[in-house]
Amino acid sequence: MGVRVTTADRSFAYLPDHAIGAASPNQPRVAVSLASAVDVLFHGAPYVERERATATAFGHSTVQDAVDLAVRARVGRLVLVHHAPRRSDDQIDRVLVEAEEHVRTLGSDLQVEIGQELGIVSV
Protein backbone atom coordinates (compact mmCIF):
# COMPACT_ATOMS: atom_id res chain seq x y z
CA MET A 1 0.00 0.00 0.00
CA GLY A 2 1.22 3.45 -0.81
CA VAL A 3 0.04 7.03 -1.03
CA ARG A 4 0.41 9.62 -3.75
CA VAL A 5 -0.37 13.30 -3.34
CA THR A 6 -0.47 15.55 -6.38
CA THR A 7 -1.09 19.28 -6.54
CA ALA A 8 -1.11 21.58 -9.54
CA ASP A 9 2.68 21.75 -9.62
CA ARG A 10 4.13 19.12 -7.24
CA SER A 11 3.79 15.43 -6.47
CA PHE A 12 4.86 13.14 -3.67
CA ALA A 13 4.56 9.40 -3.06
CA TYR A 14 5.14 7.27 0.01
CA LEU A 15 5.73 3.52 -0.30
CA PRO A 16 6.55 1.89 3.03
CA ASP A 17 6.76 -1.71 4.21
CA HIS A 18 6.50 -3.74 1.04
CA ALA A 19 8.62 -6.27 -0.79
CA ILE A 20 8.31 -5.43 -4.46
CA GLY A 21 6.79 -8.38 -6.29
CA ALA A 22 6.29 -10.54 -3.20
CA ALA A 23 2.60 -9.79 -2.70
CA SER A 24 1.58 -10.33 -6.32
CA PRO A 25 3.08 -10.30 -9.79
CA ASN A 26 1.26 -7.01 -10.46
CA GLN A 27 2.79 -5.21 -7.49
CA PRO A 28 5.86 -3.83 -9.33
CA ARG A 29 3.65 -2.38 -12.08
CA VAL A 30 1.28 -0.83 -9.53
CA ALA A 31 4.18 0.62 -7.51
CA VAL A 32 5.75 2.17 -10.62
CA SER A 33 2.38 3.62 -11.60
CA LEU A 34 1.84 5.11 -8.14
CA ALA A 35 5.30 6.71 -8.12
CA SER A 36 5.41 7.64 -11.81
CA ALA A 37 7.24 10.95 -12.33
CA VAL A 38 6.69 12.21 -8.76
CA ASP A 39 8.95 14.96 -7.56
CA VAL A 40 9.74 13.10 -4.33
CA LEU A 41 9.37 9.45 -3.36
CA PHE A 42 9.72 8.40 0.26
CA HIS A 43 10.44 4.67 0.15
CA GLY A 44 10.99 2.23 2.99
CA ALA A 45 14.38 0.60 2.68
CA PRO A 46 15.55 -1.00 5.92
CA TYR A 47 17.78 -3.57 4.22
CA VAL A 48 20.57 -3.69 1.66
CA GLU A 49 21.08 -6.31 -1.02
CA ARG A 50 23.24 -8.61 1.11
CA GLU A 51 20.29 -8.75 3.54
CA ARG A 52 17.79 -9.79 0.83
CA ALA A 53 16.68 -12.99 2.63
CA THR A 54 15.82 -11.02 5.77
CA ALA A 55 14.08 -8.30 3.76
CA THR A 56 11.94 -10.89 1.98
CA ALA A 57 11.15 -12.73 5.22
CA PHE A 58 9.86 -9.52 6.80
CA GLY A 59 8.11 -8.21 3.68
CA HIS A 60 10.40 -5.28 2.99
CA SER A 61 12.27 -3.94 0.00
CA THR A 62 15.99 -3.38 -0.17
CA VAL A 63 17.67 -0.08 -0.90
CA GLN A 64 18.47 -1.45 -4.35
CA ASP A 65 14.78 -2.28 -4.91
CA ALA A 66 13.86 1.29 -3.99
CA VAL A 67 16.44 2.72 -6.40
CA ASP A 68 15.29 0.38 -9.19
CA LEU A 69 11.67 1.42 -8.67
CA ALA A 70 12.54 5.13 -8.54
CA VAL A 71 14.55 4.92 -11.76
CA ARG A 72 11.81 2.94 -13.55
CA ALA A 73 9.20 5.44 -12.34
CA ARG A 74 11.32 8.45 -13.40
CA VAL A 75 11.21 9.93 -9.89
CA GLY A 76 12.92 13.26 -9.29
CA ARG A 77 14.25 12.56 -5.81
CA LEU A 78 14.27 9.40 -3.69
CA VAL A 79 14.31 9.65 0.10
CA LEU A 80 15.14 6.39 1.84
CA VAL A 81 13.25 5.97 5.10
CA HIS A 82 12.46 3.28 7.68
CA HIS A 83 16.05 2.36 8.39
CA ALA A 84 16.98 -0.80 10.27
CA PRO A 85 16.99 0.34 13.92
CA ARG A 86 20.28 -1.43 14.64
CA ARG A 87 22.19 0.67 12.12
CA SER A 88 24.55 3.33 13.37
CA ASP A 89 24.73 6.73 11.70
CA ASP A 90 27.93 5.62 9.96
CA GLN A 91 26.21 2.50 8.63
CA ILE A 92 23.29 4.58 7.34
CA ASP A 93 25.80 6.86 5.60
CA ARG A 94 27.19 3.72 3.92
CA VAL A 95 23.65 2.77 2.83
CA LEU A 96 23.46 6.11 1.01
CA VAL A 97 26.80 5.46 -0.69
CA GLU A 98 25.57 2.04 -1.85
CA ALA A 99 22.36 3.60 -3.17
CA GLU A 100 24.27 6.26 -5.08
CA GLU A 101 26.59 3.61 -6.53
CA HIS A 102 23.57 1.60 -7.70
CA VAL A 103 22.09 4.74 -9.30
CA ARG A 104 25.32 5.20 -11.26
CA THR A 105 25.37 1.55 -12.41
CA LEU A 106 21.88 2.15 -13.82
CA GLY A 107 23.12 5.22 -15.69
CA SER A 108 20.65 7.47 -13.93
CA ASP A 109 20.91 10.94 -12.43
CA LEU A 110 18.35 10.16 -9.70
CA GLN A 111 18.94 12.15 -6.51
CA VAL A 112 18.98 9.95 -3.39
CA GLU A 113 18.82 11.12 0.20
CA ILE A 114 18.52 9.55 3.62
CA GLY A 115 15.45 10.54 5.60
CA GLN A 116 16.17 11.52 9.17
CA GLU A 117 14.31 12.60 12.25
CA LEU A 118 14.73 16.24 13.09
CA GLY A 119 12.85 16.14 16.34
CA ILE A 120 10.28 18.56 17.62
CA VAL A 121 11.12 22.23 17.51
CA SER A 122 9.65 24.43 20.24
CA VAL A 123 8.59 27.91 19.29
FENDAFEN-V998670 format. One record per pair of residues at least 24 apart in sequence whose C-alpha atoms are under 8 Angstrom apart, sorted by the first residue. I is the first residue (numbers start at 1). J is the second residue. Records with the same first field share a line. If there is no record, write none. Layout:
# FENDAFEN-V998670
I=J  J
This chain:
# FENDAFEN-V998670
2=31  34
3=34
4=34  35
10=38  39
11=38  39  40
12=38  39  40  41  42
13=38  40  41  42
14=41  42  43
15=41  42  43  44
16=42  43  44  45  82
17=44  59  60  61
18=44  59  60  61
19=55  56  59  60  61  62
20=60  61  65
22=56  59
28=69
31=69
32=69  70  72  73
33=73
35=70  73  75
36=73  74  75
37=73  74  75  76
38=74  75  76
39=75  76  77
40=75  76  77  78  79
41=70  75  76  77  78  79
42=78  79  80  81
43=78  79  80  81  82
44=80  81  82  83
45=80  81  82  83
46=81  82  83  84
47=83  84
48=95
63=95  99
64=99  102
67=99  102  103
70=110
71=103  108  110
75=110
76=110  111
77=110  111  112  113
78=110  111  112  113
79=112  113  114  115
80=112  113  114  115
81=114  115  116
